[in-house]
Amino acid sequence: MPREASAQQLQFEVRPSERPEPTRRRRSDGKASPKLGPRLALSPDEAAGLLGVSRDYFDEHVIAELRIVRRGRRILVSFAELERWLERASTRASVLSST
């Protein structure tokens, strides 16, 4: 049975949606955050990029020689540890090349 149109009908108003404030992105450039200070550690991807090598190379040749922090699946490599590794590796390379 068809319904008769009632005298009162719904009216819709179209309003543009409000955009939420953009979320703050994390900095991966190692610079100081204004509230937190300088970063102390990097992800393996960031550490590989900082050294100028691929992540595969980093995983195969470098990470085994580093002291790292593991929390669950998260891995952190400190800037100080990368500097220590570079210093140690460069010393070792000069000793090998002089023999």
Wavefront OBJ file of the C-alpha trace (Angstrom):
o trace
v 0.000 0.000 0.000
v 1.552 3.337 -1.012
v 2.036 5.902 1.706
v 0.729 9.368 1.259
v 3.239 12.178 1.573
v 2.917 13.914 4.863
v 2.675 17.665 5.066
v 5.858 17.774 7.088
v 9.016 16.647 5.303
v 12.584 16.530 6.481
v 14.902 19.221 5.274
v 18.598 18.559 4.980
v 21.318 21.158 5.191
v 24.680 20.445 3.649
v 27.614 21.824 5.635
v 31.284 21.426 4.798
v 33.078 19.184 7.249
v 35.639 20.756 9.532
v 39.160 19.529 9.057
v 40.852 18.313 12.207
v 44.129 19.923 13.131
v 46.988 18.161 11.368
v 48.866 15.702 13.513
v 52.446 16.509 14.321
v 54.853 14.363 12.387
v 57.882 12.851 14.007
v 61.215 14.245 13.030
v 63.671 11.765 11.624
v 66.447 14.209 10.848
v 68.148 13.983 14.250
v 67.554 17.647 15.049
v 66.431 18.764 18.447
v 62.752 18.875 19.159
v 61.868 22.142 20.872
v 60.343 20.334 23.848
v 62.362 17.116 24.130
v 65.929 18.046 23.210
v 68.230 16.174 20.832
v 67.402 12.636 19.767
v 69.510 9.993 21.407
v 68.631 6.992 19.251
v 67.562 6.025 15.726
v 65.647 3.223 14.088
v 67.754 0.822 11.986
v 66.408 2.460 8.798
v 67.487 5.892 10.041
v 70.869 4.568 11.186
v 71.491 2.975 7.777
v 70.561 6.228 6.068
v 72.843 8.204 8.358
v 75.744 5.880 7.509
v 74.919 6.060 3.809
v 74.285 2.349 3.338
v 71.199 0.313 2.461
v 69.134 -1.340 5.173
v 70.143 -4.768 3.812
v 73.838 -3.880 4.076
v 73.284 -2.460 7.561
v 71.526 -5.655 8.709
v 74.152 -7.929 7.150
v 77.386 -6.130 8.010
v 76.879 -3.515 10.715
v 74.123 -4.221 13.231
v 75.798 -7.358 14.623
v 78.710 -5.185 15.794
v 76.503 -2.602 17.519
v 75.069 -2.506 20.990
v 71.354 -1.974 20.420
v 68.218 -1.586 22.532
v 65.302 -3.946 21.903
v 61.842 -3.399 23.336
v 59.359 -5.785 21.796
v 59.803 -5.482 18.047
v 61.290 -1.992 18.322
v 65.058 -1.657 17.796
v 66.955 1.502 18.716
v 70.542 2.393 17.843
v 72.152 5.281 19.707
v 74.068 8.041 17.957
v 76.959 7.457 20.356
v 77.050 3.769 19.416
v 77.196 4.617 15.693
v 80.057 7.036 16.331
v 81.862 4.413 18.439
v 81.395 1.804 15.698
v 82.687 4.177 13.009
v 85.762 5.020 15.060
v 86.482 1.345 15.778
v 85.819 0.225 12.179
v 87.975 2.960 10.660
v 90.859 2.102 12.975
v 90.563 -1.549 12.031
v 90.539 -0.724 8.306
v 93.739 1.346 8.563
v 95.479 -1.501 10.402
v 94.419 -4.002 7.704
v 95.492 -1.806 4.809
v 99.021 -1.231 6.195
v 99.934 -4.944 6.286
l 1 2 3 4 5 6 7 8 9 10 11 12 13 14 15 16 17 18 19 20 21 22 23 24 25 26 27 28 29 30 31 32 33 34 35 36 37 38 39 40 41 42 43 44 45 46 47 48 49 50 51 52 53 54 55 56 57 58 59 60 61 62 63 64 65 66 67 68 69 70 71 72 73 74 75 76 77 78 79 80 81 82 83 84 85 86 87 88 89 90 91 92 93 94 95 96 97 98 99
